[in-house]
Amino acid sequence: MSQEKSLHDNLMDHAHYARSTQSLYPFFAAAFCGLLIISNIGATKLIHFGPIITDGGAFLFPLVYIVGDVLTEVYGFKAARKVILMGFAMAILAALTFYLVQISPAADGWENQAAFESILGFVPRIVFASVCGFLVGQLLNSWSLAWIKSYTKEQKLWVRLIGSTAIGELADTLVFCTSPFMVSSPVANSSTTWWWVTFIKLCLR
């Protein structure tokens, strides 16, 4: 077992990556977390394009995977994992913040409590479901990209992108749509959401 782990580590070390302490790493990290949180808020609304029903998160969430791929391809799996975990923590923090605001007593004369709850009150449930899929999908996506790169080196980028996307996004969407938090959610009950979100992400790649 130790020999297999050593061999795996050696393969990962053979691929070339930039240092996370230099270059644009902090900007990619910020964009990653921002896109994730905005997508979770946008996902509170279902949108309808002809026969396709999906949620508003489909506009930006594919970019989260693209930025994640850039982080892994340029800086390596360990550097990308830090950003993924940071995004996970920020999504949880956002959900808890919206929940605390929702249950806090409204000021006299403020008549938008019902509207606030109908939109942002739905965010925590979506976030808890999405971060489960996000964490599993992103880690699998990042790890598989780095693993493939350990064999292909700087060649066959398309193999790494398509292969990691197929693995990560399948896991992400399956976990999200089957999460217990989404049992009563219209997003989970939409038969087209799974295929539509996956299709958009793959097209943007």
C-alpha positions as CSV (number, residue, x, y, z in Angstrom):
1,M,0.0,0.0,0.0
2,S,2.8,2.4,0.9
3,Q,4.6,1.6,-2.4
4,E,1.5,2.3,-4.4
5,K,1.1,5.6,-2.5
6,S,4.7,6.5,-3.2
7,L,4.3,5.7,-6.8
8,H,1.2,7.9,-7.0
9,D,3.0,10.8,-5.3
10,N,6.0,10.4,-7.7
11,L,3.7,10.6,-10.7
12,M,2.0,13.7,-9.4
13,D,5.4,15.3,-8.8
14,H,6.5,14.7,-12.3
15,A,3.9,17.1,-13.7
16,H,4.9,20.8,-13.7
17,Y,2.8,23.4,-11.8
18,A,3.2,27.0,-11.0
19,R,3.7,28.2,-7.4
20,S,0.4,29.1,-5.6
21,T,2.3,31.9,-3.8
22,Q,2.9,33.7,-7.1
23,S,1.0,34.8,-10.2
24,L,-2.8,35.1,-10.4
25,Y,-3.6,32.4,-7.8
26,P,-5.4,34.7,-5.3
27,F,-7.5,36.2,-8.1
28,F,-8.6,32.7,-9.3
29,A,-9.4,31.8,-5.8
30,A,-11.5,34.9,-5.3
31,A,-13.3,34.3,-8.6
32,F,-14.0,30.7,-7.7
33,C,-15.6,31.5,-4.3
34,G,-17.6,34.5,-5.8
35,L,-19.0,32.5,-8.7
36,L,-20.0,29.7,-6.3
37,I,-21.9,31.9,-3.9
38,I,-23.6,33.9,-6.7
39,S,-24.7,30.6,-8.4
40,N,-26.2,29.3,-5.2
41,I,-28.3,32.5,-4.9
42,G,-29.3,32.4,-8.5
43,A,-30.4,28.8,-8.1
44,T,-33.4,29.9,-6.1
45,K,-35.3,30.7,-9.3
46,L,-36.4,28.1,-11.8
47,I,-36.1,29.3,-15.4
48,H,-37.9,27.9,-18.5
49,F,-36.4,27.8,-22.0
50,G,-38.9,26.0,-24.2
51,P,-39.0,22.4,-23.1
52,I,-36.1,22.9,-20.7
53,I,-36.5,23.8,-17.0
54,T,-33.4,24.5,-14.9
55,D,-32.4,26.9,-12.2
56,G,-30.7,30.3,-12.4
57,G,-27.4,28.8,-11.1
58,A,-26.9,27.2,-14.5
59,F,-25.7,30.5,-15.9
60,L,-22.6,30.8,-13.7
61,F,-22.0,27.5,-12.0
62,P,-20.3,25.9,-15.0
63,L,-17.7,28.7,-14.7
64,V,-16.9,27.4,-11.2
65,Y,-15.7,24.1,-12.8
66,I,-13.8,25.9,-15.4
67,V,-11.9,28.1,-12.9
68,G,-11.4,24.9,-10.8
69,D,-9.8,23.3,-13.9
70,V,-7.5,26.2,-14.4
71,L,-6.4,26.0,-10.8
72,T,-5.6,22.3,-11.0
73,E,-4.0,22.5,-14.4
74,V,-1.7,25.5,-13.5
75,Y,-1.1,25.1,-9.7
76,G,-1.8,21.4,-9.0
77,F,-4.3,19.4,-7.0
78,K,-3.1,20.5,-3.5
79,A,-3.4,24.2,-4.4
80,A,-6.8,23.6,-6.0
81,R,-8.0,21.6,-3.0
82,K,-7.4,24.6,-0.7
83,V,-9.6,26.8,-2.9
84,I,-12.3,24.1,-3.1
85,L,-12.4,23.8,0.7
86,M,-12.4,27.6,1.0
87,G,-15.4,27.8,-1.4
88,F,-17.2,25.1,0.6
89,A,-16.7,27.1,3.9
90,M,-17.8,30.4,2.3
91,A,-21.0,28.7,0.9
92,I,-21.8,27.4,4.3
93,L,-21.2,30.8,5.9
94,A,-23.4,32.5,3.3
95,A,-26.2,30.0,4.0
96,L,-26.0,30.5,7.8
97,T,-25.9,34.3,7.4
98,F,-29.1,34.3,5.2
99,Y,-30.8,32.1,7.7
100,L,-29.9,34.3,10.7
101,V,-31.1,37.4,8.8
102,Q,-34.3,35.6,8.0
103,I,-35.2,34.6,11.6
104,S,-34.1,37.9,13.0
105,P,-37.1,40.2,14.0
106,A,-38.0,42.6,11.3
107,A,-38.0,46.4,12.0
108,D,-41.2,48.2,12.3
109,G,-42.4,49.4,8.9
110,W,-40.4,46.8,6.9
111,E,-43.0,44.9,4.9
112,N,-40.7,42.6,2.8
113,Q,-40.2,39.7,5.1
114,A,-42.4,37.4,3.0
115,A,-40.5,38.4,-0.1
116,F,-37.2,37.9,1.6
117,E,-38.1,34.4,2.8
118,S,-39.5,33.4,-0.6
119,I,-36.2,34.1,-2.3
120,L,-33.3,34.0,0.1
121,G,-35.1,31.9,2.6
122,F,-34.7,29.1,0.1
123,V,-31.0,29.5,-0.2
124,P,-29.9,27.5,2.8
125,R,-31.6,24.3,1.6
126,I,-30.1,24.7,-1.9
127,V,-26.7,25.5,-0.4
128,F,-26.6,22.5,1.9
129,A,-27.5,20.2,-1.0
130,S,-25.3,21.9,-3.6
131,V,-22.2,22.0,-1.3
132,C,-22.4,18.3,-0.8
133,G,-22.4,17.8,-4.6
134,F,-19.9,20.6,-5.1
135,L,-17.4,19.2,-2.6
136,V,-17.6,15.6,-4.0
137,G,-17.7,16.7,-7.6
138,Q,-14.9,19.4,-7.4
139,L,-12.5,17.2,-5.5
140,L,-13.1,14.3,-8.0
141,N,-12.8,16.7,-10.9
142,S,-9.6,18.2,-9.6
143,W,-8.0,14.9,-8.6
144,S,-8.8,13.1,-11.8
145,L,-7.4,16.0,-13.9
146,A,-4.2,16.0,-11.9
147,W,-4.0,12.2,-12.2
148,I,-4.5,12.2,-15.9
149,K,-1.9,15.0,-16.2
150,S,0.6,12.8,-14.3
151,Y,0.5,10.5,-17.3
152,T,0.0,12.9,-20.2
153,K,2.3,15.7,-18.9
154,E,1.7,18.9,-20.9
155,Q,0.1,17.1,-23.8
156,K,-3.6,16.1,-24.6
157,L,-5.2,18.9,-22.6
158,W,-8.6,17.9,-24.1
159,V,-8.4,14.4,-22.6
160,R,-7.8,15.9,-19.1
161,L,-10.7,18.4,-19.4
162,I,-13.3,16.0,-20.9
163,G,-12.3,13.1,-18.6
164,S,-12.3,15.2,-15.4
165,T,-15.6,16.9,-16.4
166,A,-17.4,13.6,-17.0
167,I,-16.3,12.3,-13.6
168,G,-16.7,15.4,-11.5
169,E,-20.0,16.8,-12.9
170,L,-21.7,13.4,-12.9
171,A,-20.9,13.0,-9.2
172,D,-21.8,16.6,-8.5
173,T,-25.2,16.4,-10.1
174,L,-26.1,13.0,-8.7
175,V,-25.3,14.1,-5.2
176,F,-27.2,17.3,-5.6
177,C,-30.3,15.8,-7.1
178,T,-30.5,12.9,-4.6
179,S,-29.6,14.8,-1.5
180,P,-32.2,14.5,1.4
181,F,-32.1,18.3,1.6
182,M,-33.7,18.6,-1.8
183,V,-36.6,16.1,-1.4
184,S,-39.2,18.9,-1.4
185,S,-37.3,21.1,-3.8
186,P,-38.8,21.9,-7.2
187,V,-35.2,21.8,-8.5
188,A,-34.7,18.2,-7.5
189,N,-38.2,17.3,-8.9
190,S,-37.5,18.7,-12.3
191,S,-36.7,15.8,-14.7
192,T,-34.7,18.0,-17.0
193,T,-32.5,19.8,-14.5
194,W,-29.9,17.0,-14.3
195,W,-29.4,16.8,-18.0
196,W,-29.6,20.5,-18.7
197,V,-27.1,21.6,-16.1
198,T,-24.6,18.9,-17.2
199,F,-25.1,19.9,-20.9
200,I,-24.4,23.6,-20.3
201,K,-21.3,22.8,-18.3
202,L,-19.9,20.5,-21.0
203,C,-20.7,23.0,-23.7
204,L,-18.8,25.8,-21.9
205,R,-15.8,23.6,-21.6
